[in-house]
Amino acid sequence: MSEAAFYATVEARRTVRSFLPDPVPQDVLDRALDAARLAPSSSNLQPWEFVILRDPRVREAANAICLDQLPAKTAPLLIALISHRETWRRNRDEILRVFEARGGLRPSQVSYYRKLIPTIYTTGPFGLLGPLKRGLSRVLSLFRAVPSFGSRTDLRLVAHKSTALAAATFMLALRAEGYDSCPMEGFDPWRAKALLGLPRGAEVCMFLAVGKRGEHGVWWDRVLMPRDWAVREI
Ligand SMILES: Cc1cc2nc3c(=O)[nH]c(=O)nc-3n(C[C@H](O)[C@H](O)[C@H](O)COP(=O)(O)O)c2cc1C
C-alpha cells in the first residue's frame, strides 16, 4: 500500500451506524483479524480475543446487551472484543517457547519474561498484593524512575490499552477492504461477561459492528478538536 493509500484509508474510516445486510466474506474478515493481531501490545503479551458472534441466539442477546443500538441491530456481523488481564502467564510462556524454538533465549529475554513480567503482573490472592506493590512503586518513584508494579486496576488498564490498539488496527484493515465498523462501549458489561462466559480477569473491551455502510450509515460530519488541543511540544 502506498503512503497516499494508507492516509486515504485512515481518512475514509468512519463510525457507521446503519449497515447493508450483505455478509462480510470470510477472507476479508480473516485478513482484517490477522492485521489486528499485528497491533503493538504491552510486552507483546497480546491480551486480546475477538469473539465472532455467529450463533443467532447469542447474537440476539448481544444486540440487547448493546442496548439495541442501531449498529448492533443492522450489522451483518457483531464481534465482542475481549481484554484479558490474566492470560499473561500463558502468553509469556508462548513467547519463551517460540524464542527457544528459534535458537535459544538471550539472557535479556529470560530476565524480562521470567523476572520482570511476573513481578509486574502478579497481584497475589484476591489481588491483595496489588495495592502494596503500587504503594511501593509510588514510594520508590520519589527516588528514581520505576514502572508502576501493578494493582489489578493498573493491569486492567494495560490490557485495555493494547486491546484498543488491536481494535483500531482491525477497523482500519476493514476500511482498506471496503468494509466499515462501529466500535461500541455502550453496552451492559455484566450481562456481556455472563453471556460470553468470560473467565476471571476478562471483560469486553468493546463490541464491534461490522459490514458495508448503508446509504445514511455515517450520521454526522467529522468534527475535529483544534490541532493544538491534541498536539503540543514542550
Ligand atoms: C471506545 C469507543 C466507544 C464507542 N462507543 C460507541 C457506541 O457505543 N455507540 C456508537 O454509536 N458509537 C460509539 N463510538 C463511536 C464514536 O462515537 C466515534 O468514533 C466518534 O464520534 C468519531 O466518529 P468517527 O469514528 O466517524 O470518526 C465509540 C468509539 C470508541 C473509540
The ligand as an SDF file (V2000), in Angstrom:
LIG
                    3D

 31 33  0  0  0  0  0  0  0  0999 V2000
  -14.0960    3.2810   22.6630 C   0  0  0  0  0  0  0  0  0  0  0  0
  -15.2060    3.7810   21.7730 C   0  0  0  0  0  0  0  0  0  0  0  0
  -16.5230    3.5440   22.1130 C   0  0  0  0  0  0  0  0  0  0  0  0
  -17.5600    3.9520   21.2850 C   0  0  0  0  0  0  0  0  0  0  0  0
  -18.8480    3.6040   21.5980 N   0  0  0  0  0  0  0  0  0  0  0  0
  -19.8320    3.8940   20.7420 C   0  0  0  0  0  0  0  0  0  0  0  0
  -21.1400    3.4190   20.9800 C   0  0  0  0  0  0  0  0  0  0  0  0
  -21.4260    2.7410   21.9650 O   0  0  0  0  0  0  0  0  0  0  0  0
  -22.1010    3.7210   20.0680 N   0  0  0  0  0  0  0  0  0  0  0  0
  -21.8350    4.4500   18.9460 C   0  0  0  0  0  0  0  0  0  0  0  0
  -22.7520    4.6870   18.1610 O   0  0  0  0  0  0  0  0  0  0  0  0
  -20.5820    4.9080   18.6870 N   0  0  0  0  0  0  0  0  0  0  0  0
  -19.5870    4.6320   19.5480 C   0  0  0  0  0  0  0  0  0  0  0  0
  -18.3040    5.0430   19.2820 N   0  0  0  0  0  0  0  0  0  0  0  0
  -18.0230    5.7820   18.0510 C   0  0  0  0  0  0  0  0  0  0  0  0
  -17.6830    7.2440   18.3140 C   0  0  0  0  0  0  0  0  0  0  0  0
  -18.8340    7.9500   18.6550 O   0  0  0  0  0  0  0  0  0  0  0  0
  -16.9900    7.8030   17.0470 C   0  0  0  0  0  0  0  0  0  0  0  0
  -15.7660    7.1440   16.8880 O   0  0  0  0  0  0  0  0  0  0  0  0
  -16.7570    9.2970   17.1410 C   0  0  0  0  0  0  0  0  0  0  0  0
  -17.9600   10.0020   17.1930 O   0  0  0  0  0  0  0  0  0  0  0  0
  -15.9260    9.8070   15.9730 C   0  0  0  0  0  0  0  0  0  0  0  0
  -16.5280    9.4840   14.7440 O   0  0  0  0  0  0  0  0  0  0  0  0
  -15.7430    8.6740   13.6210 P   0  0  0  0  0  0  0  0  0  0  0  0
  -15.3580    7.3370   14.2080 O   0  0  0  0  0  0  0  0  0  0  0  0
  -16.7120    8.5420   12.4760 O   0  0  0  0  0  0  0  0  0  0  0  0
  -14.5330    9.4660   13.2430 O   0  0  0  0  0  0  0  0  0  0  0  0
  -17.2720    4.6570   20.1040 C   0  0  0  0  0  0  0  0  0  0  0  0
  -15.9260    4.9120   19.7760 C   0  0  0  0  0  0  0  0  0  0  0  0
  -14.9160    4.4700   20.5880 C   0  0  0  0  0  0  0  0  0  0  0  0
  -13.4810    4.7070   20.1770 C   0  0  0  0  0  0  0  0  0  0  0  0
  1  2  1  0
  2  3  1  0
  2 30  2  0
  3  4  2  0
  4  5  1  0
  4 28  1  0
  5  6  2  0
  6  7  1  0
  6 13  1  0
  7  8  2  0
  7  9  1  0
  9 10  1  0
 10 11  2  0
 10 12  1  0
 12 13  2  0
 13 14  1  0
 14 15  1  0
 14 28  1  0
 15 16  1  0
 16 17  1  0
 16 18  1  0
 18 19  1  0
 18 20  1  0
 20 21  1  0
 20 22  1  0
 22 23  1  0
 23 24  1  0
 24 25  2  0
 24 26  1  0
 24 27  1  0
 28 29  2  0
 29 30  1  0
 30 31  1  0
M  END
$$$$
